[in-house]
Amino acid sequence: MARTAEVVRETKETQIRVWIDLDGTGASTISTGIGFYDHMLESFARHGGFDLKIETKGDLHIDMHHTVEDTGIVLGQAINKALDGFKGIRRFGHAYIPMDETLTRCAIDLSNRPYLIWKVEFKRPKVGEMDTELFKEFHHAFAMNCGACVHLETLYGDNTHHVAESGFKALARALRQAVEFDPKTGGLAPSTKGVL
């Protein structure tokens, strides 16, 4: 069963197309107009093992906010769609990601009850040209639209690049674990409710 999805979203602020294969090899083609953001999303695809295509055209002449947040929205929607009711998956996942002096952990529950706990601090307001406050906006938009409860915390770290990238990698690795098929579910949603 192919677990793929495509979502297109067009507003006055952004035009976005996302395609994902949850059972891919980590290949990606990413174009958002923000170099560092592209790098983070490529890392997300690689470490999640997802084949991912993202094309975003946003109002970057204003700032990067709409482009970052709306891409998070559509990526979350695409993963939710590809999961088809969360049937047969492990549901829970977690990861610790070290990057030199930085250590970040992520725990995720694909519960269809979205939530974000964000315990990440940046020592600089920008990395490359990207405002570091936008990383929370991405993760919040992603969690709300994926139907994921995400707890993301940088336990320690100094380098802004490492803090940001370890967060994307931790989310990817935790999600990779959570979307895996679990033969013990019998193909059903992993919940006592019978549905998520």
N, C-alpha and C positions, 0 to 999 in steps of 0.2 A: 504494500500500500504506500503510494507516494505521499509524503507529507510536505507538500509544497503549497505556496499561496502567493498571490499577487494582490497588492492593494494600491490604489491610486487615489490621491487626495489633492484637490485643487481649490485654493482660496485666493483672495485678493493679495495675500502675503506670500504664499508658497505654492509651488506645483511639485508634487512628490510622487514617485513611483518606486515601490519596494517589491522585490521578488525574493523569496527565500525557500531553500530546501533544507529542512532540518537534518536530513541524513546525507549531507554532502561531504565534501572533503576539505572545506575551509577556503575554497576559491571565492574571490570577491572582485567586484567592479564597483567602486564607490566614487561618486562625484557630488559633493555638496557645495563646492565653492569655498570651503574652509579647510585649508591644508591639514591642520592638526586634527580636526574632527574626522576627516577622511582617514587619517592614520589610526585613530582610535576605533573607528568602525571596521577597518580592515583587520585590526588586531582582534576585535570581537568575533568576526567571522572565522578567522584562523583558529583561535583557541576554543571556539564553540563547535568547530567542525561543521559549520553551516556554509552552504553555498549562498551567496548574498549579492544582490544587485540593488544599488540605491542610486537614484538620480533625483537630486533636489535642486530646484531653482527658487531662490528666496530673495527677499528684499534686503540684500546685503548693503545696499546704499544707505539704509537706515541703521541697522546693526545686525548682529548674528542671532539674536534671540529667537525670532520666528523660525529661522532655518533649523536651529538646533532642536528646539522644542517640538516642532511639527514633524521633523524626521523621527524623533523618539516616539511620537504618537503613532505614526504609520508603521514603523518597525514593530512596535508592540502589537498593533492590530494584525499585522501579517503573521506573526508567530502564533497569536491566539487563533487565527483562522486555520493555520496549518495544523494546529493541535486537535482540531475537530472535536471539541467537547472534552478534551483532556483524557480521552479514553486510552487505557492500557499503559500509561506512563508511570514512572517512578514517583513523580510529583515533587519530591523534595531533592534539593541539591545543595552542596556547599563547597567552598574552595578557599584555600589560603594561597595568596600569591606574593612571593618575595621579589622585589626588584632592588638590588643593591641594599641601600639603607632603609628601604621602605617595606612594610608588610601590611597587606590589606586582606580582609576576609569578607566573604559574601555568603549569606545563607538565603535560599529562595524556596518558596512554597507556591507551586502552581495551583492555587486554590480557587481561582476566580473571585477572590476577595482581595482586591488590590490594596497595597499599602507600601509605604517607603519609610524605613528608618535610615537616616543619613547622618553618619558620624565621620565626616571627612572635612579636614581643614587644609587650606592652601596658604602658603606663606607669601605668595605673590599673586597679584590681581589678574595676571595674564600668563599664558603659556603660548609661545608663538604670538599670533595676533588674537587668540581666543580668550575671552573673559572666563576666568576659572569659575565664577558663579553659575555659568551655564551648564556645568557638569551635573549639578543637582537638578536643573530643569530637565535635562535629558533623561536622567534616571527616574525622575518622578513621572514624566510623560510616558516613558516606557512601561513602568510598573502598572500604572493606571489602565493602560490600554491593552497590555498583555494579560491582565488578570492575575498578576503575580504579587505576592508579598515578598518584598526584597529588603533585607537588612544588610547594609554595606557600611563597613567601618575600616578606616585606616588606623591600625594600631600604633604605628609610628612611621615617620618619614619626613624628610626635609626637601628633597628635590621635587619641584612642582610637576615636572614631566612624569616622574616615577609615580607620584601619588595618583595622578589622573589615569595613567596607563594601567597601573596595577588594579584600579577599580574596574576598568572595562574588561580586563582579563579575568578578574575574579567573578564578575557577573557572567561572562561567557562560559567559564568552566563550571560554575554552579548550575547554569541553565542547561548545559550539555548533559550533566548528570540527571537533572530533573526530567528532561524530555525523553530519556532513554526508555525503551519498552521494558516493562516488567512482566515476565510471564506469569507471575503469581496473581496478577489482577484479572486474568481471564478476559482481557480485552475491555474491561469495564473501567469507569472512572474510579480512581483510588480514594474512595470516601465511604463512610458508613451511610451517607445519604443516598449513595448510588448514582449521584450526579454532582458535577461541580459547575 
